[in-house]
Amino acid sequence: MVSQSTSIAIIGGGMGGLTAAIALTRIAGVEVTIFEQASRLGEVGAGVTVAPNAQRVLDALGVLDRVREAGAVPDGHGVYQNSMGGLVTDAAWEDSARQYRNIGMYRPDLISVLASEVAPATIRLGHRLAAVHHSGAGVRLDFENGETAEFDALIGADGIHSVVRRAIGQFPEPVYSGYIVYRGVVDAARLPADWPMISQVWMGDERHFMCYPLKQRKLFNFVAGVPSDRPLAGPWSGPAEVSELAAEFSSDIWDPRLARFIDAIEETFWWGLFDHEPLTNWSRGPIALLGDAAHTMLPHQGQGVNQAIEDSMALATFLRAAKTPADIPEAFRRYTAVRMQRTAILQHGSRRSGWMFDAQHEFADLAKRDADLRVGRDFRRSAVFDYDAQKVAEQALTRFERTPVA
Ligand SMILES: Cc1cc2nc3c(=O)[nH]c(=O)nc-3n(C[C@H](O)[C@H](O)[C@H](O)COP(=O)(O)OP(=O)(O)OC[C@H]3O[C@@H](n4cnc5c(N)ncnc54)[C@H](O)[C@@H]3O)c2cc1C
């Protein structure tokens, strides 16, 4: 284990940065400091699904019970339906061992649970990273508030517009999907009392609508994907009128139950959907990337945060094997080698799921689309939900340590 006096800076106090701080402290035993640009930790008022693959990590970190208490476990598997509500297929919602089941989380609650597991003194708010200098063995960081700081190593968990990513020589162009989502939450009391406590997706006419329960079932999350060129001309998100969202799903090809859900929405905002091509590297010397900074993906497989949580465990496992700060670059190279391929598959898979939900391109053949969704359900359970990030990293570590360095 690398000595406790080893100091690691994490840029970004989002779900990725906070989980990395917990994993690095508990698994690798290192000292971390999180720098967050905002004046307080927070998240948008919407939902996120914590999937079985991330729950396995949170369980190993001792955080899962608190996440489960704050969230909502559905009553059963979710459903993909056509626009009129006809069943297309059931959705994967648990791992093969049936140990972990999807949890719907209100994002601000997930941030508070994670933040409460990190020592408050290690979170430095109001620190926007401006520049990174890789000097000798460590890094020097310049912040926009004029402060500077030096660390043995740096982790960029600073999201899609990452500054740290530039310091490792990666400059991916954001790719706009052609779609925006309307997002928000609905008070469960505004829905019919028998509204199913499961995840539901309606798909049709180049758009889709998803909802699932959150916050001990008191809220429902909704995400409605529609084509739009709005983000090409201006900002990537903003407030929206509920009437605008309702108009997108108003024709007589949509299930009347969906109209009932939309009637219950009081507030919404829109969000442009962007990703980028997989990076060619995630680390350089004592600097590494994690979460959206490394692999922004479209939300259609609900894996962005879940992958950041997997990253955190893998990173901590490789760092645990570093004996001195001089070993950190090798730990980061190993982490990169193990993580890049998995997340690249999910980046492309998320695009493909979007094409399927919105019946674009080759999925104009709906019978083929529906068959693919059924295959996708089984793949999702075995390849995504059953993945054990800690086990995979530990097995890779054993292999790496057996392989003599030339
Ligand atoms: C509609 C939608 C639905 C989604 N649903 C799911 C889902 O169900 N499941 C799932 O797993 N994922 C989902 N995602 C993806 C998920 O939201 C992201 O993958 C996740 O938020 C990424 O976390 P992160 O910590 O890597 O980055 P971010 O959440 O972007 O956090 C980055 C942090 O870094 C800070 N920061 C940025 N620059 C600097 C700087 N220069 N200096 C200091 N601080 C800085 C920011 O303020 C922020 O706090 C969804 C995304 C969308 C758009």
The ligand as an SDF file (V2000), in Angstrom:
LIG
                    3D

 53 58  0  0  0  0  0  0  0  0999 V2000
  -30.7850   12.5290  -18.8760 C   0  0  0  0  0  0  0  0  0  0  0  0
  -29.6540   11.8110  -18.2220 C   0  0  0  0  0  0  0  0  0  0  0  0
  -29.9360   10.6600  -17.4840 C   0  0  0  0  0  0  0  0  0  0  0  0
  -28.8980    9.9220  -16.9320 C   0  0  0  0  0  0  0  0  0  0  0  0
  -29.2040    8.8000  -16.2180 N   0  0  0  0  0  0  0  0  0  0  0  0
  -28.2050    8.0490  -15.7200 C   0  0  0  0  0  0  0  0  0  0  0  0
  -28.4990    6.8410  -15.0020 C   0  0  0  0  0  0  0  0  0  0  0  0
  -29.6640    6.4680  -14.8110 O   0  0  0  0  0  0  0  0  0  0  0  0
  -27.4540    6.1020  -14.5230 N   0  0  0  0  0  0  0  0  0  0  0  0
  -26.1640    6.5040  -14.7140 C   0  0  0  0  0  0  0  0  0  0  0  0
  -25.2530    5.7790  -14.2670 O   0  0  0  0  0  0  0  0  0  0  0  0
  -25.8470    7.6410  -15.3620 N   0  0  0  0  0  0  0  0  0  0  0  0
  -26.8300    8.4250  -15.8740 C   0  0  0  0  0  0  0  0  0  0  0  0
  -26.5280    9.5770  -16.5260 N   0  0  0  0  0  0  0  0  0  0  0  0
  -25.1160    9.9910  -16.6800 C   0  0  0  0  0  0  0  0  0  0  0  0
  -24.5890   10.6690  -15.4300 C   0  0  0  0  0  0  0  0  0  0  0  0
  -25.3890   11.7610  -15.0630 O   0  0  0  0  0  0  0  0  0  0  0  0
  -23.1320   11.1300  -15.6210 C   0  0  0  0  0  0  0  0  0  0  0  0
  -22.3930   10.0760  -16.1740 O   0  0  0  0  0  0  0  0  0  0  0  0
  -22.5180   11.5140  -14.2530 C   0  0  0  0  0  0  0  0  0  0  0  0
  -23.1790   12.6240  -13.6920 O   0  0  0  0  0  0  0  0  0  0  0  0
  -21.0280   11.8000  -14.3860 C   0  0  0  0  0  0  0  0  0  0  0  0
  -20.4850   12.0230  -13.1020 O   0  0  0  0  0  0  0  0  0  0  0  0
  -19.0480   12.6770  -12.9450 P   0  0  0  0  0  0  0  0  0  0  0  0
  -18.8440   12.8250  -11.4690 O   0  0  0  0  0  0  0  0  0  0  0  0
  -18.0510   11.9440  -13.7480 O   0  0  0  0  0  0  0  0  0  0  0  0
  -19.1680   14.1050  -13.6340 O   0  0  0  0  0  0  0  0  0  0  0  0
  -20.1080   15.3230  -13.2630 P   0  0  0  0  0  0  0  0  0  0  0  0
  -21.3770   14.8760  -12.6450 O   0  0  0  0  0  0  0  0  0  0  0  0
  -20.1820   16.1750  -14.4760 O   0  0  0  0  0  0  0  0  0  0  0  0
  -19.2820   16.0900  -12.1220 O   0  0  0  0  0  0  0  0  0  0  0  0
  -18.1530   16.8640  -12.4250 C   0  0  0  0  0  0  0  0  0  0  0  0
  -17.8880   17.7970  -11.2530 C   0  0  0  0  0  0  0  0  0  0  0  0
  -16.6750   18.5050  -11.5110 O   0  0  0  0  0  0  0  0  0  0  0  0
  -16.8590   19.8650  -11.2580 C   0  0  0  0  0  0  0  0  0  0  0  0
  -15.9090   20.5980  -12.1120 N   0  0  0  0  0  0  0  0  0  0  0  0
  -15.9240   20.6810  -13.4660 C   0  0  0  0  0  0  0  0  0  0  0  0
  -14.8770   21.4060  -13.9080 N   0  0  0  0  0  0  0  0  0  0  0  0
  -14.1750   21.7720  -12.7990 C   0  0  0  0  0  0  0  0  0  0  0  0
  -12.9890   22.5390  -12.6100 C   0  0  0  0  0  0  0  0  0  0  0  0
  -12.2940   23.0830  -13.6440 N   0  0  0  0  0  0  0  0  0  0  0  0
  -12.5220   22.7290  -11.3490 N   0  0  0  0  0  0  0  0  0  0  0  0
  -13.2040   22.2050  -10.2800 C   0  0  0  0  0  0  0  0  0  0  0  0
  -14.3560   21.4800  -10.3990 N   0  0  0  0  0  0  0  0  0  0  0  0
  -14.8210   21.2640  -11.6540 C   0  0  0  0  0  0  0  0  0  0  0  0
  -18.3240   20.1400  -11.6030 C   0  0  0  0  0  0  0  0  0  0  0  0
  -18.8210   21.2940  -10.9670 O   0  0  0  0  0  0  0  0  0  0  0  0
  -18.9840   18.8560  -11.0930 C   0  0  0  0  0  0  0  0  0  0  0  0
  -19.3350   18.9410   -9.7420 O   0  0  0  0  0  0  0  0  0  0  0  0
  -27.5460   10.3480  -17.0930 C   0  0  0  0  0  0  0  0  0  0  0  0
  -27.2610   11.5260  -17.7940 C   0  0  0  0  0  0  0  0  0  0  0  0
  -28.3090   12.2540  -18.3460 C   0  0  0  0  0  0  0  0  0  0  0  0
  -27.9910   13.4980  -19.1420 C   0  0  0  0  0  0  0  0  0  0  0  0
  1  2  1  0
  2  3  1  0
  2 52  2  0
  3  4  2  0
  4  5  1  0
  4 50  1  0
  5  6  2  0
  6  7  1  0
  6 13  1  0
  7  8  2  0
  7  9  1  0
  9 10  1  0
 10 11  2  0
 10 12  1  0
 12 13  2  0
 13 14  1  0
 14 15  1  0
 14 50  1  0
 15 16  1  0
 16 17  1  0
 16 18  1  0
 18 19  1  0
 18 20  1  0
 20 21  1  0
 20 22  1  0
 22 23  1  0
 23 24  1  0
 24 25  2  0
 24 26  1  0
 24 27  1  0
 27 28  1  0
 28 29  2  0
 28 30  1  0
 28 31  1  0
 31 32  1  0
 32 33  1  0
 33 34  1  0
 33 48  1  0
 34 35  1  0
 35 36  1  0
 35 46  1  0
 36 37  1  0
 36 45  1  0
 37 38  2  0
 38 39  1  0
 39 40  1  0
 39 45  2  0
 40 41  1  0
 40 42  2  0
 42 43  1  0
 43 44  2  0
 44 45  1  0
 46 47  1  0
 46 48  1  0
 48 49  1  0
 50 51  2  0
 51 52  1  0
 52 53  1  0
M  END
$$$$
